[in-house]
Amino acid sequence: MSERDRTPADAGTLALPAAGLRLAAAVSARPLLLLRRGGDWVAELGRVGLGRSALAPDVPAGPVAPVARCAAQVLLATTGAVSGLLDDAVASPDVPLPAADAERLRATLAGLTALLLPAPGPLMITGSDGIAATGGTDPLPGDDHGRPATTAGPDPAAGDVADRVFTPPGADTPPVPFDTGARDARGGPVPGRDVAATPGAVVLRTPMFELLQYLPRTETVHDTPVLVVPPLVHRYWLADLAPGYSLVEHLLGKGLQVFALSWRPAGPADADRDLDAHAAAVLDAVDACGRITRAPRVSLLGVRTGGLLTAAVQAHQAAIGLDDRVAAVAYLATVLDQSDALPGFAPDPATVAETAGLAARDGVLDGATAVRAWAWRRGPDRVLPWAVPRGGGTADLDGRAARAMRAWVSDLLPLPAGLHTDLAALAAASGDGGGPDRPDVRVLGTPVRFAELRRDSYLVAADDDPVQPWTGGYRTAQRLGGACRLVLAPGDQAGALIAPPSVATGFRAAPCSTGDGVAQRWRARAEAVEGSWWDDLAAWLVERSGTMRDAPPELGGRRLRPVFPAPGTYLGETAPV
């Protein structure tokens, strides 16, 4: 057995010093990360000295409590900084620290901290990125969309779930929302380790969504950030599926700054969370991305039905003369006009009536019902465009990634009654083949006119989906008013989006104008490209993402502070009853 594969149980007396030497080698290979962690540590010590630290150790009351609290905060800040160095060392592309060494050093770190700072329960320390719960964020002073300023709502993650827990696995170990890798995934993939594992932090939390900012992977980054707008029924982490199979991770590696929205599961009290509310949430996130990065524009990346929401937001921006706030838009497996993608099909009236009654009664539709509610019929034929085929595009994935995909397929969000009503109205407006550019379809008071979407666009269509033919993506491309590039990727609407260079074999691509409006003619003329369309998308975004700058030394900024490690708290939250 190699030293790299050994566990702490296999360690000899020299294992800990050897792990320390390998940590020093891994960290010295990336000196800027060492400077960044050191800067974060010094800044936290300054907040401790000023009495503004969010670290909250359990210190008994007494005359020396203030001094003891400060000492404990210094200890926790130091522990968090060292833990962050361990994470950086494991992720180092040059001289990575073996995972067994990281686990050994982390256990030693936890033991020393527990010795110096006794606690009644499992030791609570800040996460690996030096992140502590602050109970929300400062309110945004205002925005450029004619809407009231957004304030962060009550923090549902306050108290003992705010930080990562460093405890050895065991039968008596209490459950934690997202662990650091010490536990086995017997109950399925573990968020933050096996899935949705790209390092980052929640930098804005509202009662409707969390905004995640991911830790840069390069020493310089492009000016313009990329915001991932997730599906409306599935969770956001298809774009961050698993290590090695994460589009977010891939874009970070190309020097792009990446953010993502994570929806809070809706409950009966959220019945009025309609299309306008979701569009306003995206605009809030755009404001926050621009504010943190000090960038005038943001690129949007809509995933599946998130692309429909992205297009609606962009249409609103164009209607009020602010479309220049968007640098570029990518639509991944998005169909803007379902009736055009499925000729002759229309929403099933019986299903629409039944689910409308359920939504009115319960306030929400559970995820599975929401997928069935989006039923389209043509005579005896009935299809479910929102459904992910059985297997979820796992045929070409290894075991770990296939398990992650199956977990994502079943990780559904409830659909609020208001959003269900608006989507049904949108489908009815375009169901006669007249197209979605109808003045009676409005978002935030402005008509949805997709022909006014003139920002550069990148569309990915699935070549092998059993329900939605790829021609639906081509028809969507014809609806847009600006220059666009269409990519035809192998797989269904979920599997086609997982195309890491390590497994992708090729794709077809051409400008959307190719083919003179005839889909099969476009296919015949499209270029066959070897490799992954992820590289193609990254290059396309880089061209539209401005100049390079030094990577930010810490996440958040301009009064939007990290409040929780990625993947956040809403991912682990179940729908309210």
C-alpha positions as CSV (number, residue, x, y, z in Angstrom):
1,M,0.0,0.0,0.0
2,S,1.4,3.4,-0.9
3,E,1.7,6.2,1.6
4,R,-0.8,8.2,-0.5
5,D,-3.5,5.5,0.1
6,R,-2.9,4.9,3.8
7,T,-5.4,5.9,6.4
8,P,-4.6,7.3,9.9
9,A,-5.1,3.8,11.3
10,D,-2.1,2.7,9.2
11,A,0.1,5.6,10.3
12,G,3.4,5.1,12.1
13,T,5.2,7.4,14.5
14,L,6.6,9.5,11.6
15,A,3.3,9.7,9.7
16,L,2.3,13.1,11.2
17,P,5.7,14.8,10.6
18,A,5.7,13.4,7.1
19,A,2.2,14.7,6.5
20,G,3.3,18.1,7.7
21,L,6.2,18.1,5.3
22,R,3.9,17.2,2.4
23,L,1.6,20.0,3.4
24,A,4.4,22.5,3.4
25,A,5.4,21.3,-0.1
26,A,1.8,21.6,-1.4
27,V,1.3,25.0,0.0
28,S,4.7,26.3,-1.1
29,A,3.8,25.4,-4.7
30,R,1.0,28.0,-4.5
31,P,2.3,31.0,-2.5
32,L,-0.5,33.3,-3.4
33,L,-3.0,31.0,-1.7
34,L,-0.8,31.1,1.4
35,L,-0.9,34.9,1.3
36,R,-4.7,34.9,0.8
37,R,-5.3,32.6,3.7
38,G,-2.9,34.7,5.8
39,G,-4.7,37.9,4.8
40,D,-8.0,36.4,5.8
41,W,-6.6,35.3,9.1
42,V,-5.2,38.7,9.9
43,A,-8.5,40.4,8.9
44,E,-10.4,38.1,11.2
45,L,-8.0,38.8,14.1
46,G,-8.6,42.5,13.4
47,R,-12.4,41.9,13.7
48,V,-11.8,40.0,17.0
49,G,-9.8,43.0,18.3
50,L,-12.5,45.4,17.4
51,G,-15.2,43.2,18.9
52,R,-16.9,42.6,15.5
53,S,-16.0,39.0,14.9
54,A,-18.9,36.6,14.1
55,L,-17.2,33.7,15.8
56,A,-19.2,32.6,18.8
57,P,-17.4,30.2,21.1
58,D,-19.3,28.8,24.1
59,V,-17.6,30.7,27.0
60,P,-18.9,30.4,30.5
61,A,-20.1,33.6,32.1
62,G,-17.9,35.3,34.6
63,P,-15.6,38.2,35.2
64,V,-13.0,37.0,32.7
65,A,-15.5,36.0,30.1
66,P,-14.6,38.9,27.7
67,V,-10.9,37.9,27.7
68,A,-11.7,34.2,27.4
69,R,-14.0,34.9,24.5
70,C,-11.3,36.9,22.6
71,A,-8.8,34.1,23.2
72,A,-11.3,31.5,22.0
73,Q,-12.1,33.6,18.9
74,V,-8.4,33.9,18.1
75,L,-8.0,30.1,18.4
76,L,-11.0,29.5,16.2
77,A,-9.8,32.0,13.6
78,T,-6.4,30.3,13.5
79,T,-8.0,26.8,13.3
80,G,-10.2,28.0,10.4
81,A,-7.1,29.4,8.5
82,V,-5.1,26.2,8.9
83,S,-8.1,24.1,7.8
84,G,-8.4,26.3,4.7
85,L,-4.8,25.6,3.9
86,L,-5.5,21.9,4.1
87,D,-8.3,22.3,1.6
88,D,-6.1,24.3,-0.7
89,A,-3.3,21.8,-0.4
90,V,-5.6,18.9,-1.3
91,A,-6.9,20.8,-4.3
92,S,-3.5,21.9,-5.5
93,P,-3.0,21.0,-9.2
94,D,0.8,21.0,-8.9
95,V,1.8,19.1,-5.7
96,P,-1.5,17.9,-4.2
97,L,-1.6,16.8,-0.5
98,P,-2.9,13.2,-0.2
99,A,-6.4,13.0,1.3
100,A,-5.1,10.6,4.0
101,D,-2.6,13.2,5.1
102,A,-5.2,15.9,5.2
103,E,-7.5,13.7,7.3
104,R,-4.6,13.0,9.7
105,L,-3.7,16.7,10.1
106,R,-7.3,17.7,10.4
107,A,-7.9,15.2,13.2
108,T,-4.8,16.5,15.0
109,L,-6.0,20.0,14.5
110,A,-9.5,19.2,16.0
111,G,-7.9,17.4,18.9
112,L,-5.6,20.3,19.8
113,T,-8.5,22.7,19.5
114,A,-10.7,20.6,21.7
115,L,-7.9,20.4,24.3
116,L,-7.5,24.1,24.4
117,L,-11.2,24.9,24.0
118,P,-13.4,22.4,25.8
119,A,-17.0,22.3,24.6
120,P,-20.1,20.4,25.8
121,G,-20.7,18.8,22.4
122,P,-18.9,18.4,19.1
123,L,-16.4,21.1,18.5
124,M,-17.9,23.9,16.3
125,I,-15.3,25.9,14.3
126,T,-15.5,27.9,11.1
127,G,-15.5,26.3,7.7
128,S,-12.5,25.8,5.6
129,D,-12.9,29.1,3.9
130,G,-12.9,31.0,7.2
131,I,-16.7,31.5,6.9
132,A,-18.9,32.2,9.9
133,A,-22.6,32.7,10.1
134,T,-23.6,36.4,10.4
135,G,-27.4,36.0,10.5
136,G,-27.9,37.5,7.1
137,T,-26.3,40.2,4.9
138,D,-26.5,43.9,4.9
139,P,-29.3,45.3,2.8
140,L,-28.7,46.3,-0.7
141,P,-29.1,50.1,-0.9
142,G,-31.1,49.8,-4.1
143,D,-30.9,48.5,-7.7
144,D,-31.3,49.6,-11.2
145,H,-34.5,47.8,-12.1
146,G,-37.2,50.0,-10.6
147,R,-37.7,47.6,-7.7
148,P,-37.4,48.1,-3.9
149,A,-34.0,47.3,-2.4
150,T,-33.6,43.7,-1.3
151,T,-32.8,42.8,2.3
152,A,-31.7,39.4,3.4
153,G,-34.4,37.6,5.3
154,P,-34.2,35.7,8.6
155,D,-31.3,33.3,8.7
156,P,-32.6,29.8,8.9
157,A,-29.1,28.5,9.4
158,A,-28.5,30.3,12.7
159,G,-26.9,28.6,15.7
160,D,-25.4,25.2,15.7
161,V,-25.8,24.4,11.9
162,A,-23.9,27.5,10.9
163,D,-20.4,26.0,10.7
164,R,-18.8,22.8,9.5
165,V,-18.1,20.2,12.2
166,F,-14.8,18.5,12.7
167,T,-15.5,15.3,14.5
168,P,-14.5,11.7,13.9
169,P,-17.2,9.4,12.4
170,G,-19.1,7.3,14.9
171,A,-22.5,5.9,15.8
172,D,-23.1,8.7,18.3
173,T,-21.9,11.5,16.0
174,P,-24.8,13.9,15.4
175,P,-25.9,14.6,11.8
176,V,-24.5,17.8,10.2
177,P,-25.7,19.5,7.0
178,F,-22.5,19.2,5.0
179,D,-19.4,17.5,6.3
180,T,-15.8,17.6,5.4
181,G,-15.5,14.0,4.1
182,A,-15.1,12.1,7.3
183,R,-18.4,10.2,7.0
184,D,-19.3,7.5,4.6
185,A,-22.0,8.2,2.0
186,R,-24.2,5.3,3.1
187,G,-27.3,7.4,2.7
188,G,-26.4,8.5,-0.8
189,P,-24.0,11.1,-2.1
190,V,-23.0,13.8,0.4
191,P,-23.6,17.4,-0.7
192,G,-20.4,19.4,-0.3
193,R,-18.2,16.3,-0.8
194,D,-19.6,13.9,-3.4
195,V,-22.0,16.3,-5.2
196,A,-22.2,20.1,-5.3
197,A,-18.6,20.0,-4.0
198,T,-16.9,23.0,-5.6
199,P,-15.6,25.2,-2.8
200,G,-17.3,28.5,-2.3
201,A,-19.7,30.4,0.0
202,V,-23.2,31.8,0.3
203,V,-22.7,35.6,-0.2
204,L,-26.4,36.6,-0.2
205,R,-29.4,34.8,1.4
206,T,-33.0,35.9,1.0
207,P,-36.2,34.0,1.9
208,M,-36.3,32.8,-1.7
209,F,-32.7,32.0,-2.7
210,E,-29.1,31.7,-1.7
211,L,-26.4,33.2,-4.0
212,L,-23.3,31.1,-4.1
213,Q,-19.9,32.5,-5.1
214,Y,-17.3,29.9,-5.9
215,L,-13.6,30.2,-4.9
216,P,-11.4,31.1,-7.9
217,R,-9.1,28.3,-9.1
218,T,-6.7,30.6,-11.0
219,E,-4.4,33.5,-9.8
220,T,-6.1,35.9,-12.3
221,V,-9.7,36.0,-13.4
222,H,-11.8,37.7,-16.1
223,D,-13.7,40.9,-15.1
224,T,-17.2,39.7,-16.1
225,P,-18.8,37.1,-13.8
226,V,-21.0,34.2,-14.8
227,L,-24.3,33.6,-13.0
228,V,-25.9,30.1,-13.2
229,V,-29.7,30.3,-13.2
230,P,-30.9,26.8,-12.2
231,P,-34.0,24.9,-13.2
232,L,-37.3,25.7,-11.6
233,V,-38.2,22.1,-10.6
234,H,-34.8,20.4,-10.2
235,R,-32.0,21.6,-7.9
236,Y,-29.1,23.8,-9.1
237,W,-26.3,21.3,-8.8
238,L,-26.6,19.7,-12.2
239,A,-24.0,22.4,-13.1
240,D,-21.9,21.3,-10.2
241,L,-22.6,17.6,-10.3
242,A,-19.5,16.0,-8.8
243,P,-15.7,16.6,-8.7
244,G,-14.4,16.0,-12.2
245,Y,-17.9,16.3,-13.7
246,S,-18.7,19.9,-12.7
247,L,-19.3,22.6,-15.3
248,V,-18.8,25.2,-12.6
249,E,-15.4,23.7,-11.7
250,H,-14.4,23.7,-15.4
251,L,-15.3,27.3,-15.9
252,L,-13.4,28.3,-12.8
253,G,-10.4,26.5,-14.2
254,K,-10.6,28.8,-17.3
255,G,-10.3,31.9,-15.2
256,L,-14.0,32.8,-15.0
257,Q,-15.7,34.1,-11.9
258,V,-18.8,31.9,-11.3
259,F,-21.9,32.4,-9.1
260,A,-25.0,30.2,-8.8
261,L,-28.5,30.6,-7.5
262,S,-29.9,27.9,-5.2
263,W,-33.7,28.1,-4.7
264,R,-35.3,27.7,-1.3
265,P,-37.9,24.9,-1.4
266,A,-41.4,26.5,-1.5
267,G,-44.1,25.7,1.1
268,P,-47.8,26.4,1.3
269,A,-47.0,30.0,2.5
270,D,-45.1,30.6,-0.7
271,A,-48.1,30.0,-3.0
272,D,-47.8,33.5,-4.5
273,R,-44.2,33.0,-5.5
274,D,-44.8,33.5,-9.2
275,L,-42.8,34.1,-12.4
276,D,-42.4,37.8,-11.4
277,A,-40.9,36.8,-8.0
278,H,-38.4,34.5,-9.7
279,A,-37.5,37.1,-12.3
280,A,-37.0,39.6,-9.5
281,A,-34.8,37.1,-7.7
282,V,-32.5,36.7,-10.7
283,L,-32.2,40.5,-11.0
284,D,-31.3,40.7,-7.3
285,A,-28.6,38.1,-7.9
286,V,-27.3,40.0,-11.0
287,D,-27.0,43.1,-8.8
288,A,-25.1,41.2,-6.1
289,C,-22.7,39.6,-8.7
290,G,-22.0,43.0,-10.2
291,R,-21.6,44.6,-6.8
292,I,-19.2,42.0,-5.5
293,T,-17.0,41.8,-8.6
294,R,-17.4,45.6,-9.4
295,A,-18.3,44.6,-12.9
296,P,-20.9,46.6,-15.0
297,R,-22.2,43.4,-16.7
298,V,-22.9,39.8,-15.9
299,S,-23.2,36.8,-18.2
300,L,-26.1,34.4,-17.5
301,L,-26.1,30.7,-17.9
302,G,-29.7,29.2,-17.8
303,V,-30.0,25.5,-17.2
304,R,-33.0,23.7,-18.6
305,T,-36.1,25.6,-17.4
306,G,-33.8,28.1,-15.8
307,G,-33.1,29.2,-19.4
308,L,-36.8,30.1,-19.8
309,L,-36.5,32.3,-16.7
310,T,-33.2,33.8,-18.0
311,A,-34.9,34.7,-21.3
312,A,-37.8,36.4,-19.4
313,V,-35.4,38.4,-17.3
314,Q,-33.4,39.4,-20.4
315,A,-36.6,40.4,-22.2
316,H,-37.6,42.6,-19.2
317,Q,-34.1,44.2,-19.2
318,A,-34.4,44.9,-22.9
319,A,-37.9,46.5,-22.5
320,I,-36.7,49.0,-19.9
321,G,-33.5,49.8,-21.8
322,L,-31.0,47.9,-19.5
323,D,-30.1,45.0,-21.7
324,D,-26.5,46.2,-21.6
325,R,-26.3,44.8,-18.0
326,V,-26.1,41.4,-19.6
327,A,-22.8,40.5,-21.3
328,A,-23.8,37.2,-22.9
329,V,-26.3,34.4,-22.3
330,A,-26.0,30.6,-22.5
331,Y,-29.1,28.4,-22.7
332,L,-28.4,24.8,-21.8
333,A,-31.1,22.3,-22.9
334,T,-33.6,25.2,-22.9
335,V,-36.7,25.3,-25.1
336,L,-38.4,28.7,-25.2
337,D,-41.5,27.7,-27.1
338,Q,-42.7,24.2,-26.3
339,S,-45.4,24.1,-29.0
340,D,-42.7,24.8,-31.6
341,A,-40.4,22.0,-30.2
342,L,-43.3,19.5,-30.2
343,P,-45.4,20.3,-33.3
344,G,-49.0,19.4,-32.9
345,F,-48.7,19.0,-29.1
346,A,-50.5,21.3,-26.6
347,P,-50.9,21.3,-22.8
348,D,-53.2,18.5,-21.7
349,P,-56.4,20.2,-20.6
350,A,-57.3,17.5,-18.1
351,T,-53.9,17.6,-16.4
352,V,-53.9,21.4,-16.4
353,A,-57.3,21.5,-14.6
354,E,-56.4,18.8,-12.1
355,T,-53.0,20.3,-11.1
356,A,-54.5,23.8,-10.9
357,G,-56.9,22.5,-8.4
358,L,-54.2,20.8,-6.4
359,A,-52.0,23.9,-6.5
360,A,-54.9,26.1,-5.3
361,R,-55.7,23.7,-2.5
362,D,-52.1,23.0,-1.2
363,G,-50.3,26.2,-2.3
364,V,-47.6,24.1,-4.0
365,L,-47.2,21.1,-6.2
366,D,-44.6,18.6,-5.0
367,G,-41.7,18.0,-7.4
368,A,-43.0,14.8,-8.9
369,T,-46.5,16.2,-9.4
370,A,-45.0,19.3,-11.0
371,V,-43.2,17.2,-13.6
372,R,-46.4,15.3,-14.4
373,A,-48.3,18.6,-14.5
374,W,-46.2,19.8,-17.5
375,A,-47.9,17.2,-19.7
376,W,-48.4,17.8,-23.5
377,R,-50.8,15.8,-25.6
378,R,-51.3,15.2,-29.3
379,G,-54.2,12.9,-29.8
380,P,-53.4,9.7,-27.9
381,D,-49.8,10.7,-27.5
382,R,-48.7,12.2,-24.2
383,V,-45.3,13.4,-23.2
384,L,-43.7,15.0,-20.2
385,P,-41.1,17.5,-21.4
386,W,-39.8,18.3,-17.9
387,A,-39.2,14.6,-17.0
388,V,-35.6,13.3,-17.0
389,P,-35.5,9.9,-18.7
390,R,-34.9,6.8,-16.6
391,G,-31.2,6.5,-16.1
392,G,-30.8,10.3,-16.4
393,G,-28.0,10.2,-19.0
394,T,-25.7,8.0,-16.9
395,A,-24.7,5.5,-19.6
396,D,-21.4,7.2,-20.3
397,L,-20.6,8.1,-16.7
398,D,-18.5,6.3,-14.2
399,G,-20.0,4.9,-11.0
400,R,-19.5,7.9,-8.9
401,A,-20.8,10.4,-11.5
402,A,-23.7,8.1,-12.3
403,R,-24.8,7.9,-8.7
404,A,-24.6,11.7,-8.5
405,M,-26.8,12.0,-11.6
406,R,-29.4,9.6,-10.2
407,A,-29.4,11.6,-7.0
408,W,-29.9,14.9,-8.9
409,V,-32.8,13.4,-10.9
410,S,-34.7,12.6,-7.7
411,D,-33.8,15.9,-6.0
412,L,-36.9,17.8,-7.0
413,L,-38.3,21.2,-5.8
414,P,-41.9,22.0,-5.1
415,L,-43.5,24.2,-7.6
416,P,-45.4,27.2,-6.1
417,A,-49.0,27.7,-7.2
418,G,-48.3,31.2,-8.6
419,L,-45.4,29.9,-10.7
420,H,-47.5,27.0,-12.0
421,T,-50.2,29.4,-13.0
422,D,-47.8,31.7,-14.9
423,L,-46.1,28.8,-16.7
424,A,-49.4,27.4,-17.7
425,A,-50.5,30.8,-19.1
426,L,-47.2,31.1,-20.9
427,A,-47.7,27.7,-22.5
428,A,-51.3,28.6,-23.5
429,A,-50.2,31.9,-25.1
430,S,-47.7,30.1,-27.3
431,G,-49.7,26.9,-27.7
432,D,-51.4,28.0,-30.9
433,G,-48.1,28.2,-32.8
434,G,-48.3,32.0,-32.8
435,G,-45.0,32.2,-30.9
436,P,-44.2,33.6,-27.5
437,D,-43.8,37.2,-28.5
438,R,-47.3,38.1,-27.3
439,P,-48.1,41.3,-25.4
440,D,-50.4,39.4,-23.1
441,V,-47.4,37.5,-21.6
442,R,-45.7,39.9,-19.2
443,V,-42.9,39.7,-16.7
444,L,-42.5,42.5,-14.1
445,G,-45.0,44.5,-16.1
446,T,-43.2,44.3,-19.5
447,P,-44.1,42.0,-22.5
448,V,-42.0,39.0,-23.2
449,R,-40.6,39.5,-26.7
450,F,-37.8,37.0,-27.3
451,A,-37.0,38.7,-30.7
452,E,-35.7,41.6,-28.6
453,L,-33.0,39.4,-27.0
454,R,-30.0,40.8,-28.9
455,R,-27.2,39.8,-26.6
456,D,-24.8,37.1,-27.9
457,S,-26.2,33.7,-27.1
458,Y,-24.9,30.1,-26.8
459,L,-27.4,27.3,-27.0
460,V,-26.9,23.6,-26.3
461,A,-29.4,21.1,-27.6
462,A,-29.6,17.4,-26.7
463,D,-29.2,15.1,-29.7
464,D,-30.7,12.0,-28.1
465,D,-33.5,13.1,-25.8
466,P,-36.5,10.7,-26.1
467,V,-39.1,13.4,-25.5
468,Q,-37.7,16.7,-26.8
469,P,-36.2,16.5,-30.3
470,W,-33.1,18.5,-30.9
471,T,-35.0,20.6,-33.4
472,G,-36.7,22.3,-30.5
473,G,-33.3,23.9,-29.6
474,Y,-32.9,25.0,-33.2
475,R,-36.3,26.6,-33.2
476,T,-35.4,28.3,-30.0
477,A,-32.3,29.7,-31.7
478,Q,-34.5,31.1,-34.5
479,R,-36.6,33.1,-31.9
480,L,-33.6,35.1,-30.7
481,G,-32.8,38.5,-32.1
482,G,-29.0,38.5,-31.7
483,A,-26.0,36.5,-32.9
484,C,-25.9,33.0,-31.5
485,R,-24.0,29.7,-31.6
486,L,-25.8,26.4,-31.5
487,V,-24.2,23.2,-30.2
488,L,-25.7,19.8,-30.6
489,A,-24.4,17.5,-27.8
490,P,-25.0,13.7,-27.5
491,G,-27.3,12.6,-24.8
492,D,-30.7,13.5,-23.3
493,Q,-31.5,16.8,-21.8
494,A,-29.6,16.0,-18.6
495,G,-26.8,13.7,-19.8
496,A,-25.9,16.1,-22.7
497,L,-25.0,18.7,-20.1
498,I,-22.4,16.5,-18.4
499,A,-19.5,16.6,-20.9
500,P,-16.1,16.9,-19.1
501,P,-13.1,16.7,-21.4
502,S,-12.1,13.4,-19.8
503,V,-15.2,11.5,-21.2
504,A,-16.6,13.7,-24.0
505,T,-16.1,12.5,-27.5
506,G,-17.4,15.3,-29.7
507,F,-20.3,17.5,-30.7
508,R,-21.6,19.5,-33.6
509,A,-21.6,23.3,-33.7
510,A,-22.4,26.2,-36.1
511,P,-23.9,29.7,-36.0
512,C,-27.7,29.6,-35.5
513,S,-28.2,31.3,-38.8
514,T,-26.8,28.3,-40.6
515,G,-29.4,26.3,-42.6
516,D,-31.6,29.2,-43.5
517,G,-34.3,28.2,-41.0
518,V,-34.3,24.5,-41.9
519,A,-33.1,22.3,-39.0
520,Q,-31.8,19.3,-41.0
521,R,-29.9,21.7,-43.3
522,W,-28.3,23.2,-40.2
523,R,-27.2,19.7,-39.1
524,A,-25.8,18.8,-42.4
525,R,-23.7,22.0,-42.5
526,A,-22.6,22.1,-38.8
527,E,-19.0,21.3,-38.0
528,A,-18.2,18.1,-36.2
529,V,-15.9,19.0,-33.4
530,E,-13.8,16.5,-31.3
531,G,-13.7,16.9,-27.6
532,S,-16.0,18.6,-25.1
533,W,-18.4,21.5,-25.7
534,W,-17.4,22.6,-22.2
535,D,-14.1,23.9,-23.6
536,D,-16.0,25.5,-26.5
537,L,-18.4,27.3,-24.1
538,A,-15.6,28.4,-21.8
539,A,-13.7,29.9,-24.8
540,W,-16.9,31.6,-26.0
541,L,-17.5,33.1,-22.5
542,V,-13.9,34.2,-22.1
543,E,-14.2,36.2,-25.3
544,R,-17.0,38.1,-23.8
545,S,-15.7,38.4,-20.2
546,G,-13.4,41.4,-20.4
547,T,-9.8,41.8,-19.3
548,M,-7.9,39.8,-16.7
549,R,-7.4,40.9,-13.1
550,D,-6.0,39.4,-9.9
551,A,-8.3,36.9,-8.3
552,P,-10.1,38.4,-5.3
553,P,-8.3,37.6,-2.0
554,E,-11.6,36.6,-0.4
555,L,-15.2,35.8,-1.3
556,G,-17.9,38.4,-1.1
557,G,-17.3,42.2,-0.8
558,R,-19.0,45.6,-0.6
559,R,-21.0,44.6,2.5
560,L,-22.0,41.2,1.1
561,R,-20.1,38.9,3.3
562,P,-19.9,35.1,3.2
563,V,-22.5,33.6,5.6
564,F,-22.1,29.9,5.0
565,P,-19.9,27.4,3.1
566,A,-21.1,26.2,-0.3
567,P,-23.4,24.4,-1.1
568,G,-25.3,26.4,1.4
569,T,-28.3,25.6,3.6
570,Y,-31.2,25.6,1.2
571,L,-29.8,22.6,-0.6
572,G,-30.3,20.5,2.5
573,E,-33.7,22.1,3.4
574,T,-36.9,20.2,2.9
575,A,-40.1,21.9,1.8
576,P,-42.1,23.5,4.6
577,V,-45.4,21.7,5.4
